[in-house]
Amino acid sequence: MRERVEAALAEIRPALQADGGDVELVEVTEDGVARVKLTGACQGCPMAQYTLQLGVERVLKNAVPELKAVEAVQDLEMYSWAAEPADTAEAAS
């Protein structure tokens, strides 16, 4: 299933890249959920949720009918609290 999701993403990637964005496949779970990461101009864009639902999810579900859902994951490294090791954060409090 992962290969078919990757192939479908390759088809829509040029449209995203034309606007300065992109999409990466993070994983496809055993229960049929594709987790993707929007990057570039898509990251933080107010229209990103619409791009995900009306563009990426629609195309992926058409190409891979057994896919149950498409979820966006965030890059946690951009949040300072997520970049700290857990023991450092606890020691600071």
VOVEXSE-270659 format. One record per residue: x, z, y of N, C-alpha, C in turn; residue number from 1. Coordinates in Angstrom, 3 decimals, padded with zeros to 6 digits. Each point is the difference from the previous one (the first is absolute). Example, Ala and Ser with C-alpha at 12.3 -4.5 7.8 and 13.67 -1.06 7.14 Angstrom:
[[013.190 007.800 -005.690] [-000.890 000.000 001.190] [000.900 000.000 001.200] 1]
[[-000.350 -000.720 001.050] [000.820 000.060 001.190] [-000.770 000.730 001.090] 2]
This chain:
[[000.821 000.000 -001.186] [-000.821 000.000 001.186] [000.874 000.000 001.262] 1]
[[001.118 000.710 -000.030] [000.874 000.084 001.170] [000.460 -001.394 000.449] 2]
[[000.343 -000.852 -000.965] [000.478 -001.344 000.337] [-001.077 -000.809 000.710] 3]
[[-001.240 000.137 -000.434] [-001.107 -000.731 000.635] [-000.283 000.527 001.396] 4]
[[000.143 001.306 000.197] [-000.166 000.578 001.340] [001.111 -000.511 000.911] 5]
[[001.234 -000.016 -000.496] [001.131 -000.519 000.790] [-000.228 -001.461 000.389] 6]
[[-000.509 -000.796 -000.939] [-000.257 -001.418 000.280] [-001.072 -000.157 001.079] 7]
[[-001.042 000.817 -000.051] [-001.058 -000.063 001.015] [000.538 000.432 001.360] 8]
[[000.844 001.028 000.019] [000.599 000.429 001.270] [000.883 -001.096 000.586] 9]
[[000.688 -000.745 -000.858] [000.855 -001.099 000.465] [-000.823 -001.068 000.711] 10]
[[-001.253 -000.169 -000.422] [-000.862 -000.998 000.636] [-000.447 000.425 001.397] 11]
[[-000.221 001.293 000.218] [-000.477 000.444 001.318] [001.124 000.458 000.917] 12]
[[001.181 000.191 -000.570] [001.136 000.481 000.793] [000.307 -000.887 001.220] 13]
[[-000.022 -001.339 -000.109] [000.301 -000.820 001.185] [-000.940 000.266 001.179] 14]
[[-001.261 000.266 -000.263] [-000.938 000.294 001.096] [000.366 001.311 000.694] 15]
[[000.389 000.995 -000.774] [000.407 001.278 000.590] [001.301 -000.157 000.770] 16]
[[000.938 -000.752 -000.578] [001.297 -000.191 000.645] [-000.120 -000.800 001.293] 17]
[[-000.996 -000.864 000.077] [-000.216 -000.779 001.225] [-000.322 000.905 001.189] 18]
[[-000.566 001.177 -000.287] [-000.314 000.965 001.052] [001.030 001.121 000.087] 19]
[[001.117 -000.163 -000.693] [001.076 000.988 000.068] [-000.127 001.143 -000.992] 20]
[[-000.922 -000.105 -000.939] [-000.185 001.059 -000.988] [000.400 -000.453 -001.385] 21]
[[-000.266 000.850 -000.964] [000.272 -000.324 -001.402] [-000.681 001.049 -000.858] 22]
[[000.017 -000.220 -001.289] [-000.587 000.943 -000.951] [000.932 000.100 -001.199] 23]
[[000.193 001.219 -000.484] [000.832 000.244 -001.180] [-000.867 000.657 -001.061] 24]
[[000.170 -000.405 -001.237] [-000.679 000.655 -001.104] [000.827 001.219 -000.402] 25]
[[-000.602 001.173 000.080] [000.672 001.238 -000.380] [-000.175 000.242 -001.491] 26]
[[-001.250 -000.106 -000.478] [-000.260 000.186 -001.418] [-001.395 -000.494 -000.352] 27]
[[-000.190 -000.235 -001.280] [-001.326 -000.236 -000.563] [-000.174 001.080 -001.058] 28]
[[-000.987 000.856 000.194] [-000.199 001.112 -000.919] [-000.672 -000.469 -001.284] 29]
[[000.055 000.845 -001.012] [-000.617 -000.325 -001.286] [-001.513 -000.145 000.106] 30]
[[-000.601 000.687 000.982] [-001.451 -000.095 000.165] [-000.425 -001.106 000.965] 31]
[[000.919 -000.921 000.324] [-000.357 -001.191 000.761] [-000.045 000.141 001.506] 32]
[[000.848 000.849 000.547] [000.085 000.154 001.453] [001.335 -000.578 000.469] 33]
[[-000.067 -000.946 000.933] [001.212 -000.554 000.590] [000.302 000.780 001.271] 34]
[[001.196 000.541 000.074] [000.419 000.720 001.206] [000.990 -000.891 000.736] 35]
[[-000.331 -000.272 001.256] [000.812 -000.895 000.808] [000.428 000.703 001.282] 36]
[[001.063 -000.512 000.573] [000.498 000.529 001.267] [000.029 -001.138 001.005] 37]
[[-000.716 000.163 001.088] [000.032 -000.977 001.082] [001.228 000.302 000.845] 38]
[[000.766 -001.033 000.330] [001.244 000.190 000.734] [000.028 -000.883 001.241] 39]
[[001.064 000.142 000.768] [000.162 -000.810 001.207] [-001.090 000.310 001.013] 40]
[[-000.530 -001.036 000.622] [-001.028 000.173 001.025] [-001.285 000.593 -000.572] 41]
[[-000.207 -000.135 -001.305] [-001.203 000.567 -000.628] [000.037 001.524 -000.010] 42]
[[001.198 000.559 -000.076] [000.148 001.444 -000.069] [-000.390 000.611 001.342] 43]
[[-001.024 000.807 -000.005] [-000.451 000.650 001.223] [-000.947 -000.843 000.835] 44]
[[-000.293 -001.211 -000.422] [-000.920 -000.862 000.744] [-001.427 000.539 -000.156] 45]
[[-000.781 000.039 001.073] [-001.368 000.498 -000.112] [-000.884 -000.858 -000.909] 46]
[[000.387 -001.227 -000.253] [-000.785 -000.885 -000.869] [000.494 000.014 -001.442] 47]
[[000.975 000.821 -000.319] [000.603 000.008 -001.337] [-001.020 000.309 -001.094] 48]
[[-000.925 000.919 000.253] [-000.995 000.334 -001.015] [-000.893 -001.200 -000.293] 49]
[[-000.355 -000.763 001.032] [-000.802 -001.211 -000.202] [000.796 -001.064 -000.747] 50]
[[001.272 -000.138 000.349] [000.868 -000.944 -000.711] [000.064 000.361 -001.468] 51]
[[000.122 001.286 -000.278] [000.075 000.453 -001.384] [-001.298 -000.288 -000.739] 52]
[[-001.124 000.377 000.573] [-001.291 -000.139 -000.689] [-000.485 -001.440 -000.059] 53]
[[-000.006 -000.680 001.132] [-000.590 -001.336 000.071] [000.963 -001.107 -000.412] 54]
[[001.282 000.287 000.024] [000.982 -001.009 -000.377] [000.642 000.294 -001.334] 55]
[[000.861 000.996 -000.011] [000.794 000.298 -001.183] [-000.880 000.368 -001.194] 56]
[[-000.901 000.956 000.169] [-000.829 000.446 -001.126] [-000.887 -001.123 -000.539] 57]
[[-000.591 -000.770 000.877] [-000.881 -001.097 -000.431] [000.777 -001.025 -000.825] 58]
[[001.159 -000.397 000.483] [000.815 -000.991 -000.704] [000.473 000.543 -001.347] 59]
[[000.463 001.253 -000.006] [000.497 000.570 -001.248] [-001.102 000.147 -001.043] 60]
[[-001.173 000.441 000.410] [-001.099 000.173 -000.961] [-000.511 -001.347 -000.518] 61]
[[000.061 -001.030 000.819] [-000.375 -001.337 -000.478] [001.019 -000.521 -001.014] 62]
[[001.277 000.257 000.246] [001.053 -000.490 -000.885] [000.134 000.841 -001.274] 63]
[[-000.303 001.290 000.122] [000.151 000.929 -001.125] [-001.309 000.800 -000.105] 64]
[[-001.028 -000.574 -000.647] [-001.323 000.633 -000.020] [-000.031 001.408 -000.595] 65]
[[000.916 000.321 -000.894] [-000.011 001.335 -000.590] [000.582 001.070 000.928] 66]
[[000.515 -000.413 001.147] [000.497 000.944 000.989] [-001.176 000.778 000.575] 67]
[[000.092 001.318 000.003] [-001.109 000.840 000.449] [000.047 000.301 001.490] 68]
[[001.216 000.143 000.546] [000.143 000.360 001.407] [001.377 -000.391 000.507] 69]
[[000.081 -000.084 001.320] [001.269 -000.232 000.678] [000.134 001.102 001.043] 70]
[[001.100 000.716 -000.048] [000.231 001.109 000.928] [001.286 -000.232 000.772] 71]
[[-000.023 000.384 001.267] [001.206 -000.066 000.815] [000.732 001.322 -000.105] 72]
[[001.307 -000.062 -000.120] [000.827 001.203 000.040] [000.798 -000.036 001.294] 73]
[[000.278 001.167 000.513] [000.746 000.111 001.246] [001.456 000.292 -000.301] 74]
[[000.868 -000.391 000.910] [001.414 000.310 -000.106] [000.204 001.406 000.545] 75]
[[000.136 000.969 -000.892] [000.095 001.394 000.425] [001.279 000.311 000.751] 76]
[[001.012 -000.848 -000.128] [001.255 000.266 000.696] [-000.152 -000.026 001.511] 77]
[[-001.072 -000.633 000.504] [-000.154 -000.044 001.452] [-000.530 001.322 000.550] 78]
[[-000.418 000.905 -000.871] [-000.473 001.308 000.429] [001.115 001.007 -000.226] 79]
[[000.404 000.716 001.020] [001.143 000.897 -000.115] [-000.224 001.087 -001.040] 80]
[[-001.231 000.489 -000.144] [-000.263 001.066 -000.971] [000.151 -000.506 -001.435] 81]
[[-000.214 -001.290 -000.220] [000.112 -000.546 -001.356] [001.451 -000.290 -000.359] 82]
[[000.844 -000.162 000.986] [001.392 -000.341 -000.261] [000.836 001.223 -000.349] 83]
[[-000.496 001.203 000.348] [000.746 001.215 -000.282] [-000.161 000.411 -001.454] 84]
[[001.063 000.464 -000.623] [-000.149 000.561 -001.344] [-000.908 001.224 000.055] 85]
[[-000.760 000.237 -001.046] [-000.977 001.092 -000.022] [000.643 001.356 000.244] 86]
[[001.180 000.258 -000.585] [000.613 001.309 000.163] [000.469 000.231 001.446] 87]
[[000.382 -001.060 000.712] [000.398 000.122 001.401] [-001.201 000.366 000.856] 88]
[[-001.136 -000.633 -000.245] [-001.209 000.272 000.774] [-000.457 001.439 -000.216] 89]
[[000.102 000.496 -001.236] [-000.418 001.369 -000.284] [000.942 001.004 000.653] 90]
[[001.292 -000.300 000.020] [000.977 000.915 000.583] [-000.177 000.104 001.501] 91]
[[-000.479 -001.056 000.632] [-000.179 000.001 001.448] [-001.207 000.821 000.433] 92]
[[-000.932 000.246 -000.902] [-001.198 000.727 000.412] [000.117 001.482 -000.164] 93]
